[in-house]
Amino acid sequence: MIDSSKDWRPADDEIIVVHGPTPGGAGGAYRIFGETLRGLKTTFVNATKGTTTISYPEEKVPVYPRFRGRHRLHRFEDTGLEKCVGCSLCAAACPADCIRVVAAENTPEHRVSAGERYASVYEINLSRCIFCGYCEVACPFDAITMGNDYEMSDYHRSDLIFTKEMLLAEPFERSPIRAEGE
Amino acid sequence: MNGLAPVLGVVGYYEPWWIQIIKSIVIFALGLQIVPIVLLGERKLLGRFQGRPGPNRVGPFGLLQPLADIGKLAFKADFRPRTSIGWLFQLAPIISILTAAAAFSIIPFGDTVDIFGTPVGLYGVDVSIGPLYLFAFGAVAFYGIMLGGWASGSKYSFLGAMRAAAQLISYEVSQGLALLGVVMTAGTLSLTEIVQAQQGMWYVVPQFLGFLIFLVASFAETNRAPFDLVEADAELVGGYNTEYGGARFASFFFAEYLNILVVSGIMVTVFLGGWLLPFGINPPTFVDPFVVLGKMALFVVFFIWVRATLPRLRYDQLMSFGWKILLPLATLNALVTAILVVVLDS
């Protein structure tokens, strides 16, 4: 039920027209002069505040702890075995289809991971990765996590395919992490 | 020589020919030294006003940036549009740079000093028609801009040049009338004598309105923001120098900055007492040029400050401001000064 008395009738609107001061004349000249001085003061105050530039390669903005940067693969700290068991769940979860896992059986002589199988090939094509973090979520053993490294540019696409050894290695401390409350 | 005096104007002081040659070299060298400093200063200061550090990659604190810029421009290919008119296209930057350097030569950096027993004036030439000389070369400098825009054979250059002509002519009138007040007060046209007439009080005090008018008109004359319609990059790409590149563009650029120095120097000479210092401070003569340069630096910083602050005017605003506000004020200033000079003298 629509209350017709509350309908909006455009003709009833009271339109308030606000005109700016008429340009020109002595008043205009005085106004321009005053506003000019005010503008000069504003820029001068701004100049004394110093710069806000971050000279990037030398200075870096710290990333948040949950920042999703380059992936890392992990080992168990006590045994040194790889956490990854080659289940390919990350590859299945990956929307960009950039993870390639080839699993192989662990043998008593050649034990790589804690489970039955291990990833004999683990490659992430970082030129296709969208850094969504689904691989991290999908992993049942927390074997893959997103690191903080975001400086991954390279000269060749082939250099952006990260192998297992590269992902397992400790990354260079290149990206500062934001401290608590920063 | 005296027979030519009414034509050429009486030169205040004659010097040996070799001093004239040395001075002309020194003036050109001085200009060439100061312009890169102004260039860097502008970019650095402009950065500060906008909350960024400005160029800081080349050399310590970016001090070698102008050198890198000049090197880049000098080594660029000598390009000429097919529609351009050959020798005029090449002549325009030369006219611009020569007139700017010529105008620079009348700025007095100090009184006559004795160098190895020869009295030498610390100025290029002390003509008895100082401001007229300035405006004469200013008028010739228009040709540099006009020919540059015309000979490029491009509509943007042409529009920029047309704007430049209209703007420069409009504001030169006010500029001249503003100077007239000082000339009447000092009773001379020689710039050194104008400085000496300010011994008691700088003309910025009695001629404050004239100073303001000259200052505003100078912004228009040097094509600086907020009157930089000549090269309004949003509308005209780059104005009269759109089609120029490499060393020719560098010449235009150099002339533009030299013109800023010239008007700063004229304002220092005419309104801020040239090499004189207030409160009876009387340093030795060799300090004089540095006093002048310091005062010029004040104006240059102000030019940059205004550029960082004010937006560009619309074309009709520029014209109406020039003809409806500045020109009547300048005329009034000249009239009142004339009346006061007569009344106070008698």
Interface residues (C-beta under 8 A of the other chain):
Chain A: G24 A29 T36 G39 L40 T42 T43 F44 N46 A47 K49 G50 T51 T52 T53 S55
Chain B: L45 G47 R48 F49 Q50 G51 R52 P53 N56 W305 V306 A308 T309 L310 S320 K324 I325
